[in-house]
Amino acid sequence: MLKKRIIPAIDVLNDSAVKYVKFRNPTIVGDPAELGQQYAEAGADEIIYLDTTASLTNDNVKYEWIRRAAENVFVPFSVIGGVRTVEDFKKVLRCGADKVGINSAAVKRPELITEAAEIFGKQCVVLGLDAKAVYNENKELVRYEVYTHSAHQSTGLDVVEWAQMAEQLGVGEIICTSIDKDGTKDGYDIGLLSLLSQSVNVPIIASGGAGKLSDIGEVFEKANVDAALVASLLHYKECTIDDIKQYLKEQGIHVRY
């Protein structure tokens, strides 16, 4: 049985590590490289960095902080945000990242997924998928819609259809963030994540909403995801990675120890 992964998420804004609530109102929580090193030493399986500056402003990837992270972080790490071309992929990987994520650029030009997968391998290509629930006039859930540009722009795309298309194009795994749950600490969107994990055959990383240890256990047990992203709980020192893994072990959930 594959072991579940615990992955700290570090948002990067203007070279600082920050934390958002529903992708708004950033609070500085430290230095990206130093924070990544702390989490790696504490037992993180991987680290995911999200460069929100590049995503929001259509700016280029800032490579210096990625190089510093590579010097400090000894577990695999991914960089998402600002990557628009195969050349961007190459530069981020040369800076030391193990995987590269794309969101807005993939929606704009889906063939980028295939181009990158053919050159660097599917295992290097991560789809960042930011999803928001859509309700009808009776407040009944209709579907989930894909957003880009750090959850600021609606695309009209259906989450499941887009995920399935991205899988066919060559994506290696999907980070699915619930916009409604992001930073709220009231649990992951189990419905969204269950739907997605049932619809594709690539690993799903759950993102958005972890507020207590039981939330992490629940997303593994009920949504059948492969990994859980954790941010607020760690940034604000409400628990450690060891606390999370010990709890999961007690629940019978297989993790790397």
N, C-alpha and C positions, 0 to 999 in steps of 0.2 A: 504493500500500500504506500502511495506517495505521501510524504509528510507535508503538512500544511506549513506555509511560510508566513512569518510576521515581518512586515515591511514598513519601517518608518517613512513617512512622507514629509519632505521638506520643500515648502514653497520658497522661491527665491525672487525677491523684488529689489532691484537696484543693488545687487550684490549682498543683500542681507537676507537672512532666513526670517520668514514671517508666517503668521497664521491668519487665515481668513475665516469669516463666517458667511456661508452661502456665497463665497467668492467675492466678498466685499469687506471693507473696513480692516485692512491688514494691521497686525500688531507685530512688532519686531521681537523675535525670540532668540536671536543669536547669529553666529557666523555659519554659513552653509558647510564649510569644510570641517570646522571644529565640531559642529553638531553631528555631522555624519560620522566622524571618528568616534564620538562618544557612543553613538548607537551601535556602531560596528563592534566596538569593544564590549558593549553590554549584551551582545548576542543576537543582533539583527541578522536575518538571513540575507537581506538585500536592503538597499536604500533607493528611494525614488525621489529625484529632484524635479520640481516643476518650475521652469523659468517663466513666471507670470509677466515679467516686464516685456519679454520678447513676444509673448502671446497677445498681450493687450495692445501694444503700440506698433505691431508689425515690425519691430526692431530686429536686428540680427542677433544671433546667439552670442552671448558674452562668454568667451572661452577661458578667461583667466581663472574664474572661480571654479570651473570644471577641472582645470589642471591642479588647482590647490586641493580640490576634493580627492582627485586621483592619488595625490601624494599622501593623503591622510586616511583614506577609507580603504580597508583591505577586504571588504566583501563586495560582491557585484553591485554596481549601481547603474541606474537608468537616468537619462536626461530627457525631459519633455518640454517643448516650448521653443518656438522660433525656428524650428527645422523645416525647411521648405523644399530642399533639393537633395539629390544624391550627394553632392559635394558637401552640403551641411552635415549629412550623416557621417561622411568620411572624416570631417574635421572633429566632430564630437567624439567619435571613436578613437581618433588619434590622440585626443586630449586625455584619454584614459577611461571613458565610459564603456560599459559592457553592452548596454542596450540603448536604443534611441527611440523615443516615442514621438508620434505625430498625431495631430488632431485636426486643426483648421486646414493645414496643407493637404491632408488626405481627403478631406471633404471637397476641397476645391479641385484637386487633381488626384483622383483615386489611383491612377496608374503609378504614382510615386511609390505606393506600397510594393507593387510587383518589382519595380526597378530596384528598390533597395533590397528586397528579399533575394533577388537573383544575384546581387553582388555580395552582400554581407551575410546572407543566410536568414531564414525566417526567425531564428532564435534571437536575432538582434533587433527585430522590428516589432515595436509595441504600439498598439492603438490606444490613444487616450480618448475615452468616450464619456462626455459629460451629458447626463440625461436629466430631463425634467418631465414630471408627470403632467399630462393634459387631461382635464376633466370636462364633462359636458355641463349643460345648464342645471342638471340635477345633482351636480357634484359627484358624478360617477366617473371612475377612471376609464378613459378611452384608450390611451396609449402612452408611450414615453417618446419624447422628441429629443433629437440630438442638437446640442448647442456647441458653438465654437467660440474662439477668442476669449478664453477663460470664462466661459459660461455667460458671455454678454450678448451673443448673437444667436438667434434661432435660425435653424436651417430648414425646418419643415420635414426633415428626414425621420423616418421611424427607426427607433433604436435597434430592434431586432433585425430589420431588413438591412440596415447599414452594417451591423456586426457580421451578419452572414456574408454580405458582399466582401467585407474586409478580409474575412477568413479565406474566401475563395481567391482573393488577390494575393494572399501570402503573409498575412499578419501572424506573428508567433504567439502573442498573448494580448489580452485586452484589460486595461484598467478602466473600470466603470465607476464613475463618481456620480452619486445622486446629488444634484444641485440643491434640492430641497432639504437634504440631510446634512450637507457639508458644514462642518463646524458646530452643529447644533448639539452634539453629544447626546442625542436621544435615540440612538440605534441606527443600524444600517437599513436601507430600503430592501427588505427581504423579498418583497414581491418583484421588484425590478431585477435583482440579482438572480433570483430563482428562474425567472423567465429567460434571462440571458444565458445562464449556464445550461439550460435545457435546449437552447436554440443553436449553440455552436459547440465545436469540439476542440477549441483551443482553451488554454488556462484563463480563468477569470480572476482578476484581482479586485476585491471589494473595497470601495472607497467612499467615505462620507458618513459620519454619524457615530463613530465609536465613542461611548461616554463612560462605559464600565466594562469590567471583564466579561460579564455575561453577554454583552452585545457581541463580543468577538466569538465566544463559544456558539452563540445562536447563528451567526452568519455561516459558520462552517457546518453546523448541523442541519440547518434548514435550507440554505441556499446552495450548498454543494460547491462553493467556490474553492479555488486552489490557494489563495493567499488573502490576507487582510491587511489593508493599509491602516496605519495608526498614526495620529498626529497630536491632537490636543492632549490626550492622556499622557504622552511622553514629554511633549514640550513644557507642560505645566507641572511635570513631576508628580502626577497623581498616581502613577504606577511605573514599574520598570518592565523591560522586556522579559526579564526573568519571572516577574510576577505573572505576566501574561502566559508565558509558556508553562509555568508550574500549574496555573489554573486549568489550562487546556489539557495538560497531562492528566490531571485529576478527573477531568470530564471524559477521559478516554479518547481524546483527539490526538492523533499522532503529529508531533512537532519535532523539529531538529533540536537536540539538546547538546 
